Amino acid sequence: MERAALLRSLSYSTFSFVPRAKFSSSSVAVARRNHHRLINNLTRRSLLRGDSRLHLSLSSYSLQFNKHFSSLSPRAVASPSTPSSPEGAEVSNEVAEKLGFEKVSEEFIGECKSKAVLFKHKKTGAEVMSVSNDDENKVFGIVFRTPPKYPLKEQFVELLKGSLNTFLNAFTYPDRTCYPVASTNTKDFYNLVDVYLDAVFFPKCVEDFQTFQQEGWHFELDNPSEDITYKGVVFNEMKGVYSQPDNILGRAAQQALFPDNAYGVDSGGDPKVIPKLTFEEFKQVQPPNESIVEKQKLFSEPIRIIEKYPAGDAGDIKKKNMVCLNWLLSDKPLDLETELALGFLDHLMLRTPASPLRKILLESGLGDAIVGGGIEDELLQPQFSIGLKNVSEDDTQKVEELIMDTLKKLADEGIF
């Protein structure tokens, strides 16, 4: 029985990170928004691309679903009674007190047969989650609210070459960045944790201008006869992201759905804005410690947005439009049963070759492939997106109508 610890938040910090505002672009649209009921009033957005332009269209519809999911049985999600943990597997209250922590809560998680105890540091407010079970794999993770993507590349490379890790990586989301690492060897595990903590709390990029240039951006000139160019790890990565039509579509849709909170800006950085960040600005900005993202109010009426994207020279540019309808489904996070029900519904409608919404769109001849990710619930508020790519300029409205008509039919008659 081993313990896995998760450092969840800090009440203060003394290090600096890149400000999100410096790595973001303005939201593409703002509209008056009021709360709507999830099913009775759906806000619709469609994103049309073509002639190197990207179009987003929204209009209002009301759907009445006659087919309902029955409530999930409480027994399906209930946890079994808490068993006693093996000796030596838990962090005792005495040890926590000596280290300056107090126990906040304790819970047994039946799905993974683990006991979770939340501790809070009395002076700093730092929270530590200790999870004990019979898995020999030792796991540690530290989570912050969306710091910039400036990993210390050399340390990661060295750890990959010389450690016994079973997992070593980092993930950036629009509202958080996670640094998980795992190993089955106890000594190696704590060594990995030590390196991770050192990299997080003492990043060289805020002290070393050359590291900032390498990871962020810098000027580069390979040949005196050529033009000076911008280079940098993050700059090059985001430049690639901004050159992919599907990514441009997804980003424009998200920014349009969330114009008033953190999801409406690009946490990875806009290549047009990244070179404006100076080293002095980078050093002076500290990340916020709160783990709260403001909720986006629902739209009072639909909006249509048009954006450009690099369509390329091959083929007829008038047949390269992309149409996507997007809904912000709720003004708050979903409860577990609703989230599971929507996940099942999303799978039935889109995730198999026989799924009706997918099949009808592909067989319509209006486009070549599906765009939009269906249900997306990784953010604070869930969203639903669906559309087609390679649509003729004359058929963009037909795609909107086909999607809405199909959803109404499925709501009235059921899926199968």
MARGU-54447 format. One record per residue (C-alpha): x, y, z. Coordinates in steps of 0.5 Angstrom, whole numbers, plus 2048, in hexadecimal, padded with zeros to 3 digits. Each point is the difference from the previous one (the first is absolute). Example, Ala and Ser with C-alpha at 12.3 -4.5 7.8 and 13.67 -1.06 7.14 Angstrom:
2
    u    v    w
  819  7F7  810
  802  807  7FE
! end
This chain:
416
    u    v    w
  800  800  800
  803  807  7FE
  7FE  807  800
  7FF  805  7FA
  800  807  802
  7FD  806  7FC
  802  807  801
  7F9  803  7FE
  801  808  801
  804  805  804
  7FE  806  804
  806  804  7FD
  806  800  7FB
  806  803  7FF
  802  7FF  7F9
  7FE  803  7FA
  7FC  7FD  7F9
  7FE  803  7FA
  7F9  804  800
  7FB  7FC  7FC
  7FE  807  7FE
  807  800  7FC
  7FE  7FA  7FD
  7F9  801  7FE
  7FC  803  7FB
  7F9  804  801
  7FA  7FC  7FF
  7FD  800  7F9
  7F9  802  803
  7FC  802  805
  7F8  800  801
  7FB  801  805
  7FF  7FA  804
  7FB  7FD  805
  7FF  7FA  803
  7FC  7FB  7FC
  7FD  7F9  802
  805  7FA  7FD
  7FB  7FD  7FC
  7FA  805  7FE
  805  805  7FD
  806  7FE  7FD
  805  806  7FD
  802  7FE  7FA
  807  802  7FC
  803  7FE  7FA
  807  801  7FD
  800  801  7F9
  807  800  7FC
  802  801  7F9
  803  805  7FC
  806  800  805
  7FA  803  805
  7FD  7FC  806
  7F9  802  801
  7FC  7FF  807
  7F8  800  800
  7FC  7FF  805
  7F8  800  801
  7FB  7FE  805
  7FC  7FA  800
  7FC  7FC  805
  800  7F9  801
  7FB  7FB  804
  803  7F9  801
  7FB  7FB  801
  805  7FB  801
  803  800  807
  805  7FC  804
  7FE  7FD  806
  803  802  806
  806  7FC  802
  800  7FB  806
  803  803  806
  803  7F9  801
  804  801  7F9
  804  806  803
  800  7FF  808
  806  7FE  803
  801  7FA  804
  801  801  808
  807  802  801
  805  7FA  802
  805  801  805
  807  802  7FC
  806  7FB  801
  805  802  806
  805  805  7FE
  7FC  803  7FA
  7FD  806  803
  803  807  802
  7FE  800  807
  7FD  807  803
  807  800  805
  804  800  7FA
  7FC  805  7FC
  800  805  806
  807  7FF  801
  801  803  7F9
  7FB  805  801
  7FA  7FD  7FC
  7F9  7FF  803
  7FB  7FB  7FD
  7FB  803  7FC
  7FC  7FA  7FE
  800  7F8  7FF
  7FD  7FC  7FB
  800  7F9  7FD
  7FF  800  7F8
  7FD  7F9  7FF
  801  800  7F8
  808  800  801
  800  7FD  807
  804  806  803
  800  804  806
  800  807  7FF
  802  805  805
  801  808  7FF
  805  804  804
  801  807  801
  806  804  802
  7FE  804  806
  805  806  7FE
  800  800  7F8
  7F9  7FD  7FF
  803  7FB  7FB
  7FC  7FA  7FF
  803  7F9  800
  7FC  7FA  7FE
  802  7F9  802
  7FD  7FA  7FD
  802  7F9  802
  7FE  7F9  7FD
  804  7F9  7FE
  803  803  7FA
  807  7FF  800
  801  806  7FB
  802  806  803
  7FD  807  7FD
  801  807  802
  7FD  806  7FC
  800  808  801
  7FA  804  7FD
  800  807  7FF
  7FB  805  7FC
  803  801  7F9
  807  802  801
  803  801  7F9
  803  7FA  7FC
  808  801  801
  802  7F9  803
  807  7FF  801
  802  7FC  7FB
  807  7FE  802
  7FD  7FD  806
  7FB  7FC  7FD
  804  7FD  7FB
  805  7FE  806
  7FB  7FD  804
  7FD  7FC  7FA
  807  7FD  7FE
  802  7FE  807
  7FA  7FF  805
  7FC  7FA  801
  7F9  804  7FF
  7FA  7FD  7FD
  7FD  807  7FE
  803  806  7FF
  7FD  806  7FD
  7FC  807  801
  7F9  802  7FD
  7FD  807  7FF
  7F9  801  800
  7FD  807  7FF
  7FF  801  807
  805  7FC  803
  807  7FC  7FF
  802  7FA  803
  807  7FC  802
  7FF  7F9  801
  805  7FB  801
  800  7F9  802
  805  7FA  802
  800  7F9  803
  806  801  804
  800  804  806
  807  803  800
  7FF  802  7F9
  7F9  803  801
  802  805  805
  806  802  7FC
  7FB  801  7FA
  7FC  804  805
  806  804  803
  802  802  7F8
  7F8  802  7FF
  800  804  806
  806  804  7FE
  7FE  801  7F9
  7F9  803  802
  802  804  806
  807  803  7FD
  7FF  800  7F9
  807  803  7FC
  7FC  803  7FB
  7FE  806  805
  808  801  801
  803  7FE  7FA
  7FF  804  7FA
  802  7FB  7FB
  7FC  7FB  803
  7FA  805  7FF
  802  801  7F9
  801  7F9  7FE
  7F9  7FE  803
  7FC  806  7FE
  803  804  7FA
  806  803  7FD
  803  803  7FA
  803  7FB  7FB
  804  801  7FA
  804  7FB  7FC
  802  803  7FA
  802  808  800
  7FC  800  7F9
  7F9  7FE  803
  7FB  803  805
  801  800  807
  7FB  7FB  803
  7FC  7FE  806
  802  7F9  804
  7FF  7FD  806
  7FD  7F9  803
  7F9  803  802
  800  805  7FA
  801  7FA  7FB
  7FB  7FC  804
  7FB  805  800
  801  802  7F8
  7FF  7F9  7FE
  7FA  800  804
  7FD  806  7FD
  802  7FD  7F9
  7FB  7FA  801
  7F9  802  7FD
  7FC  7FB  805
  804  803  806
  7FE  807  7FE
  7F9  7FE  7FF
  800  7FD  808
  803  806  802
  7FC  805  7FD
  7FA  7FC  803
  802  800  807
  802  807  800
  7F9  802  7FD
  7FD  7FB  805
  804  803  806
  801  808  7FF
  800  802  807
  804  7FB  804
  807  7FD  7FF
  7FE  7FB  7FB
  7FF  806  7FB
  807  801  7FF
  806  7FB  7FE
  804  7FD  806
  805  7FD  7FB
  801  807  7FD
  7FF  804  7F9
  806  800  7FC
  7FE  807  7FE
  801  802  807
  805  7FC  803
  806  804  7FD
  7FD  806  804
  802  7FD  807
  806  803  803
  805  7FC  805
  7FE  806  805
  7F9  7FF  7FF
  800  7F8  801
  804  801  806
  7FB  804  804
  7FA  7FD  7FF
  7FE  7FA  805
  7FA  7FB  7FF
  7FA  801  803
  7FF  7FA  806
  7F9  800  800
  7FD  7FA  7FC
  7F9  803  7FE
  7FE  802  7F9
  7FB  805  7FF
  7F9  7FD  7FD
  7FE  802  7F9
  7F9  802  800
  7FC  7FD  7FA
  7FE  804  7FA
  7F9  803  800
  801  800  7F8
  804  7FC  7FB
  806  803  7FC
  803  7FF  7FA
  807  801  7FF
  805  800  7FA
  807  7FF  801
  806  7FE  7FB
  805  7FA  7FF
  805  7FE  7FB
  7FC  7FC  7FB
  806  7FE  7FC
  801  801  7F8
  7FE  7F9  7FE
  7F9  7FF  7FE
  7FA  804  7FF
  800  805  806
  7F8  801  800
  800  7F9  802
  804  801  806
  7FB  803  805
  800  7FD  807
  7F9  800  804
  7FF  7FF  807
  7FA  801  805
  802  800  807
  7FC  801  807
  802  802  807
  7FC  7FA  803
  800  803  807
  801  806  805
  804  7FC  805
  803  7F9  800
  7FC  7FA  7FF
  7FE  7FB  805
  803  7F9  800
  7F9  7FC  7FD
  7FF  806  7FB
  807  800  7FE
  800  7F8  7FF
  7F9  800  7FC
  803  806  7FB
  806  7FB  7FF
  7FC  7FA  7FE
  7FC  805  7FC
  806  803  7FC
  802  7F9  7FF
  7FA  7FD  7FD
  7FF  806  7FB
  807  801  7FE
  805  7FB  802
  7FF  7FA  7FC
  7FF  7FF  7F8
  7F8  7FF  801
  7FF  806  805
  7FB  804  7FD
  802  807  800
  807  7FE  7FD
  7FD  7FB  7FB
  7FB  805  7FD
  805  806  800
  805  7FC  7FC
  7FB  7FD  7FB
  7FD  807  7FF
  806  801  7FB
  800  807  803
  807  7FF  803
  806  7FB  800
  801  7FF  807
  7FD  802  807
  803  805  804
  7FF  802  808
  801  7FC  805
  7F9  7FE  803
  7FF  801  807
  806  803  803
  800  800  808
  808  801  802
  7FE  808  801
  7FC  803  806
  7FA  800  7FC
  7FE  7FB  7FA
  7FF  801  7F9
  7FE  7FC  7FA
  803  801  7F9
  7FE  7FD  7F9
  801  802  7F9
  803  7FE  7F9
  806  802  7FC
  802  801  7F9
  7F9  803  7FF
  7FE  804  7FA
  7FE  808  801
  7F9  7FF  7FD
  7FF  7FA  805
  802  803  807
  7F9  802  802
  7FE  7F9  7FE
  805  7FD  805
  7FD  804  805
  7F9  7FE  7FF
  801  7F9  7FF
  804  7FF  807
  7FA  804  803
  7FB  7FC  7FD
  803  7F9  801
  801  802  808
  7F8  802  800
  7FF  7F9  7FD
  804  7FC  805
  7FD  804  805
  7F9  7FE  7FE
  801  7F9  7FE
  806  7FE  803
  806  7FD  7FE
  7FF  7F9  7FE
! end
